[in-house]
Amino acid sequence: MNYYGFSSLFNGFVVLCVGFYLLSRQRQNSLYQSFAVFSACVGLWCVFYAFWQAQTVKAEALTYMRFAMIPCYAIPFAFLWFVLNLVGVVRRRWWLIFVIVMPLIFMIFGFSSLMVTDMAPKLEFKFWPVPGSLMHFYIIFFFAIVVLSCGILFRGYKCSTGIQKWQIKWVALSLLPGWLGGATNWCLWYDIPVPPVAHFSIGVCFLVLAYAIIRSRLFDVDAITDLIQEAKLSALGIMATSINHEVKNPLFVIKGLAETLLERPDADLVKIKDIAQRTVTQADRALEIIRNFSEYAKRQSSKAFGKQQLDIKEVLESIVPLVYSELDFDHIRLQVNVPSKTMVCADRHSLEEIFINLIVNACQALKEKPEGGEIEISAKEENPWLIIKIRDTGPGLSQDQLTRIFEPFYTTKSSGTGLGLYVVKQLVEKNQGRVEVVSKINMGTVFTLIFCSTAHLNKLFLLRNVYFKADI
């Protein structure tokens, strides 16, 4: 077996293993299914390609070449199906019919002379396929579908954010060299003297993709959900400690007042009424704290994502009691300089999580200062943007820390999870915003949240829908 046979056998083994591994993780996931079909088509083509290169008899070489072309006919269409799943484009029925029917048409004629007529010597190859009349149409479809898929991938990358944008980038960077290397196999079909020496790049590209899948849990939606859930639990744990501390205070007061009343049976009516009034006040305070926490927990337990017009000041007022004890214990002053009716179009659950994570992050930074510090939250409109700033007077961050601050599991604290700021970035981008951070050592840190105004956001959605509907 020559170089081309060995490289193709290597390609087939790698591609099939990657596809099988991914499908074995989540068989019901349509993205995993489409990638597995794409991998199976490429892998089987490579395996039969290797057998074809090992043949010394013309008739057997022709047979194995025709076997190799059967899965090859489905490769561009399977890739299109995978790209549509990855980008999240709504697949109309005619898309599915096209993806299934077109390769079947070519497969039906796969063992006839309409696809591969004969085998002829080309360069160092003793047997190279000669295209039939129908093969010319397939090659046109091949390149047209691949170019269309890459265009959809590029448009999806421009319109996506967060995890999806990262996934699309990995797929494009890893598979593009493989497409270029594999495409060199078509040159000799039309007597272009370019041997497919880059054929081995197919296996290398799938190895790179496999590394991304294993190392960075690419395509793994459950992994991202687990990370966000872990960060939620971390924030809830901090708030639970705060609630425990806050509720204890009024309960101790209530207990003390009751004991005072029991110890003084001769107390006059005025004294009894005063003690009773203070008892009611402290009980109301405890109930208010519990109510705030319960309402927040109920909102966060909902999985629905719905953007609406929100008053930033009202959202902040609903969550500040949940972290008040954290602020009070470390002598941290919180200033909210947000005018009433400063509106933002966002998901309430997301906005609450964003503010809680940023406030908790600032509190943890200010713990290093024994004299406490200050956190200031401000907001202003600069058409077409709404800008929210969260500033703290903490120890600040170095430039090296700033470059990694939004990476998952990266933390500068011994007890941190490294997920809070990662979740903040994901949630901001999910709401079509962006987050920036500026910090200097001993000068504090400023997080800036930038959201589109309502009018500008509606315009962006309209342009995006028109852009996709133009071709899809």
SULFEN-V669418 format. One record per helix or strand of 3 or more residues. SS is the DSSP state (H for helix, E for strand). FROM is the first residue (numbers start at 1). TO is the last residue. If there is no record, write none. Layout:
ss | from | to
SS | FROM | TO
SS | FROM | TO
//
This chain:
ss | from | to
H | 3 | 25
H | 30 | 53
H | 58 | 87
H | 93 | 108
E | 116 | 122
E | 125 | 131
H | 133 | 159
H | 162 | 190
H | 197 | 216
H | 221 | 263
H | 269 | 301
E | 307 | 311
H | 312 | 329
E | 332 | 337
E | 343 | 347
H | 348 | 366
E | 373 | 382
E | 385 | 392
H | 399 | 404
H | 420 | 430
E | 433 | 440
E | 444 | 452
H | 454 | 469
//
